[in-house]
């Protein structure tokens, strides 16, 4: 009987200990996980082109072009106070060697203004929009609407570092610094997905390579056509 009474006295203590052990296990299970690397920006589904290997998104440094072609700011692209830096020159279907251009298509050669005006914030000239469609878009295997939609999607995929904002006065950057800044700002991008071109000592274009689903990818053939100078000048916007 004495043994039974002792067991009864110990039972509450055993129940409390078991309860505490259970709480300890739950606390361990609910502990927050270790910090994880921030995932790359999600890519929305885009129309997939055909007849080429990958895309080059060509970005033009607008102040260089304006200084050579419209120094008085008569066009909307070069108007005084417009503060344009990088603009979209075009989205180019590219092959591992060379690129197609002016391809036969059942689509119209002319881009209607109702469509083109939707992209003037990216490509600030209806003339350039039409030229890009005729030379490059016709080789994408896409309709006009889809080609320009993919162009915007490629632009939206890209995050521009602060170093490539239009400066207030002419500044110099090394080509390596431009490539490194872009790669650091864009998860999944490496420097061999970027090619910088120059006109004399001036920054002319930055070309970014994407696969058909708009993932960044390397493009050694494009890089071989890049600027061979160590640094380039970035003239300020008008």
ZIRA-V506063 format. One record per pair of residues at least 24 apart in sequence whose ideal C-beta (glycine too) atoms are under 8 Angstrom apart, sorted by the first residue. I is the first residue (numbers start at 1). GAP is how many residues later the second one is. D is the distance in whole Angstrom. If there is no record, write none. Layout:
i=I gap=GAP d=D
i=I gap=GAP d=D
This chain:
i=38 gap=149 d=7
i=39 gap=148 d=8
i=40 gap=147 d=4
i=40 gap=148 d=5
i=41 gap=116 d=7
i=41 gap=118 d=8
i=41 gap=145 d=8
i=41 gap=146 d=7
i=43 gap=114 d=6
i=43 gap=170 d=7
i=43 gap=171 d=5
i=43 gap=172 d=7
i=44 gap=109 d=7
i=46 gap=103 d=7
i=46 gap=104 d=5
i=46 gap=107 d=5
i=46 gap=167 d=7
i=46 gap=168 d=6
i=47 gap=95 d=6
i=47 gap=99 d=4
i=47 gap=102 d=7
i=47 gap=103 d=6
i=48 gap=164 d=5
i=48 gap=165 d=7
i=49 gap=44 d=6
i=49 gap=91 d=4
i=49 gap=92 d=4
i=49 gap=93 d=5
i=49 gap=98 d=8
i=49 gap=101 d=7
i=49 gap=163 d=6
i=50 gap=90 d=8
i=50 gap=91 d=3
i=51 gap=42 d=7
i=51 gap=49 d=7
i=51 gap=52 d=7
i=51 gap=88 d=6
i=51 gap=89 d=7
i=51 gap=90 d=5
i=52 gap=41 d=4
i=52 gap=42 d=6
i=52 gap=43 d=6
i=52 gap=47 d=7
i=52 gap=48 d=6
i=52 gap=87 d=6
i=52 gap=88 d=7
i=52 gap=89 d=8
i=53 gap=41 d=6
i=53 gap=42 d=5
i=53 gap=43 d=5
i=54 gap=39 d=8
i=54 gap=40 d=5
i=54 gap=155 d=6
i=54 gap=156 d=6
i=54 gap=157 d=5
i=54 gap=158 d=7
i=54 gap=163 d=6
i=54 gap=165 d=7
i=55 gap=36 d=6
i=55 gap=37 d=7
i=55 gap=38 d=6
i=55 gap=39 d=7
i=55 gap=95 d=8
i=55 gap=99 d=7
i=55 gap=154 d=7
i=55 gap=155 d=5
i=55 gap=156 d=7
i=55 gap=157 d=7
i=55 gap=159 d=8
i=56 gap=35 d=7
i=56 gap=36 d=4
i=56 gap=38 d=5
i=56 gap=43 d=8
i=56 gap=151 d=5
i=56 gap=152 d=7
i=56 gap=153 d=6
i=56 gap=154 d=8
i=56 gap=163 d=7
i=56 gap=166 d=6
i=57 gap=31 d=7
i=57 gap=34 d=6
i=57 gap=35 d=8
i=57 gap=94 d=8
i=57 gap=97 d=5
i=57 gap=98 d=7
i=57 gap=101 d=7
i=57 gap=150 d=7
i=57 gap=151 d=5
i=57 gap=152 d=8
i=57 gap=153 d=6
i=58 gap=30 d=7
i=58 gap=31 d=4
i=58 gap=32 d=5
i=58 gap=33 d=8
i=58 gap=34 d=6
i=58 gap=147 d=6
i=58 gap=148 d=8
i=58 gap=149 d=5
i=59 gap=27 d=4
i=59 gap=28 d=7
i=59 gap=29 d=6
i=59 gap=30 d=6
i=59 gap=146 d=6
i=59 gap=147 d=5
i=59 gap=148 d=7
i=59 gap=149 d=7
i=60 gap=26 d=7
i=60 gap=27 d=5
i=60 gap=28 d=8
i=60 gap=29 d=4
i=60 gap=144 d=7
i=60 gap=145 d=5
i=61 gap=24 d=7
i=61 gap=25 d=6
i=61 gap=141 d=7
i=61 gap=142 d=4
i=61 gap=143 d=6
i=61 gap=144 d=7
i=61 gap=145 d=7
i=61 gap=173 d=7
i=61 gap=174 d=8
i=62 gap=24 d=7
i=62 gap=25 d=5
i=62 gap=62 d=8
i=62 gap=175 d=7
i=63 gap=103 d=7
i=63 gap=171 d=7
i=63 gap=172 d=4
i=63 gap=173 d=6
i=63 gap=174 d=5
i=63 gap=175 d=7
i=64 gap=135 d=6
i=64 gap=138 d=5
i=64 gap=139 d=6
i=64 gap=140 d=6
i=64 gap=171 d=6
i=65 gap=139 d=8
i=66 gap=172 d=6
i=67 gap=135 d=8
i=67 gap=168 d=6
i=68 gap=131 d=7
i=73 gap=165 d=5
i=75 gap=49 d=8
i=75 gap=50 d=7
i=76 gap=44 d=8
i=76 gap=48 d=6
i=76 gap=49 d=8
i=77 gap=47 d=4
i=77 gap=48 d=6
i=78 gap=160 d=6
i=79 gap=159 d=7
i=80 gap=158 d=5
i=81 gap=157 d=7
i=82 gap=155 d=6
i=82 gap=156 d=6
i=83 gap=83 d=5
i=83 gap=154 d=5
i=84 gap=40 d=7
i=84 gap=82 d=7
i=84 gap=153 d=6
i=85 gap=79 d=6
i=85 gap=80 d=6
i=85 gap=81 d=4
i=85 gap=152 d=6
i=86 gap=74 d=7
i=86 gap=78 d=6
i=86 gap=120 d=7
i=87 gap=35 d=7
i=87 gap=36 d=7
i=87 gap=37 d=6
i=88 gap=34 d=4
i=88 gap=35 d=5
i=88 gap=63 d=7
i=88 gap=67 d=6
i=89 gap=34 d=8
i=89 gap=39 d=8
i=89 gap=43 d=8
i=89 gap=116 d=6
i=90 gap=33 d=7
i=90 gap=38 d=8
i=90 gap=42 d=4
i=90 gap=45 d=8
i=90 gap=46 d=5
i=90 gap=61 d=8
i=91 gap=41 d=7
i=91 gap=45 d=7
i=91 gap=46 d=8
i=91 gap=49 d=8
i=91 gap=56 d=7
i=91 gap=59 d=6
i=91 gap=60 d=4
i=91 gap=63 d=6
i=92 gap=44 d=5
i=93 gap=43 d=6
i=93 gap=46 d=5
i=93 gap=47 d=5
i=94 gap=115 d=8
i=94 gap=125 d=7
i=94 gap=127 d=8
i=94 gap=128 d=7
i=96 gap=125 d=6
i=97 gap=124 d=6
i=99 gap=40 d=8
i=100 gap=39 d=4
i=101 gap=34 d=5
i=101 gap=35 d=7
i=101 gap=38 d=6
i=102 gap=32 d=6
i=102 gap=33 d=6
i=102 gap=36 d=7
i=102 gap=37 d=8
i=103 gap=35 d=4
i=103 gap=36 d=4
i=104 gap=34 d=7
i=105 gap=33 d=4
i=107 gap=31 d=7
i=107 gap=36 d=6
i=107 gap=37 d=6
i=108 gap=36 d=7
i=109 gap=24 d=8
i=109 gap=25 d=5
i=111 gap=33 d=6
i=115 gap=29 d=6
i=115 gap=30 d=7
i=115 gap=33 d=7
i=118 gap=30 d=7
i=119 gap=29 d=5
i=119 gap=32 d=7
i=119 gap=33 d=7
i=122 gap=29 d=7
i=122 gap=30 d=6
i=122 gap=33 d=6
i=123 gap=28 d=8
i=150 gap=64 d=8
i=153 gap=61 d=6
i=154 gap=54 d=8
i=154 gap=56 d=6
i=154 gap=60 d=6
i=157 gap=53 d=7
i=157 gap=57 d=5
i=158 gap=28 d=6
i=158 gap=50 d=6
i=159 gap=26 d=5
i=159 gap=27 d=5
i=160 gap=25 d=7
i=161 gap=24 d=4
i=164 gap=42 d=8
i=166 gap=70 d=6
i=166 gap=71 d=4
i=167 gap=67 d=6
i=167 gap=69 d=5
i=168 gap=68 d=6
i=169 gap=67 d=6
i=170 gap=63 d=6
i=170 gap=64 d=7
i=170 gap=65 d=5
i=170 gap=66 d=6
i=171 gap=62 d=7
i=171 gap=63 d=5
i=172 gap=59 d=5
i=172 gap=60 d=7
i=172 gap=61 d=5
i=172 gap=62 d=7
i=173 gap=30 d=8
i=173 gap=58 d=6
i=173 gap=59 d=6
i=173 gap=61 d=6
i=174 gap=56 d=6
i=174 gap=57 d=4
i=175 gap=51 d=8
i=175 gap=52 d=6
i=175 gap=54 d=7
i=175 gap=55 d=6
i=175 gap=56 d=7
i=175 gap=57 d=6
i=176 gap=54 d=8
i=178 gap=25 d=8
i=178 gap=28 d=7
i=178 gap=54 d=8
i=182 gap=24 d=7
i=182 gap=26 d=8
i=186 gap=30 d=7
i=188 gap=27 d=7
i=188 gap=28 d=5
i=189 gap=27 d=4
i=190 gap=26 d=7
i=190 gap=28 d=7
i=192 gap=26 d=4
i=192 gap=27 d=7
i=192 gap=28 d=7
i=192 gap=31 d=6
i=193 gap=24 d=6
i=193 gap=25 d=6
i=193 gap=26 d=7
i=194 gap=29 d=8
i=195 gap=24 d=7
i=195 gap=27 d=5
i=195 gap=28 d=5
i=195 gap=30 d=7
i=195 gap=31 d=4
i=196 gap=30 d=6
i=196 gap=31 d=5
i=196 gap=36 d=7
i=197 gap=28 d=7
i=197 gap=29 d=6
i=197 gap=30 d=5
i=198 gap=29 d=4
i=198 gap=31 d=6
i=198 gap=34 d=5
i=201 gap=28 d=7
i=201 gap=31 d=6
i=201 gap=32 d=5
i=202 gap=30 d=6
i=202 gap=31 d=5
i=202 gap=32 d=8
i=202 gap=33 d=6
i=203 gap=29 d=4
i=203 gap=30 d=7
i=203 gap=31 d=5
